[in-house]
Amino acid sequence: MAPSLEIRRGLAEAYPDVLTAAARDALDALAPLDGDRRELMAARMARRLERARHGRRIEYFRSGGTASGVDLWRGHDRRRHL
């Protein structure tokens, strides 16, 4: 399998104890998920900009709500999972 992640020149040599072959394999396996992360972060930044424009505060989960991209925890029961 060809690597799907590019490591900047010199980093692998500068951090051989961190960027081991196993670590790079793990990063390559996770790289396809980066598109979803980027979409979620772009939506988050858009919400922050909108709040700033209108002087609104952050809204927290309402009971029964879910986090974007996550169906595991709901607002009313998230403390049980921590």
Summary of the structure (lengths in Angstrom):
residues: 82
radius of gyration: 18.5
end to end distance: 36.6
largest distance: 48.8
contacts: 142
relative contact order: 0.09
helix: 51%
strand: 2%
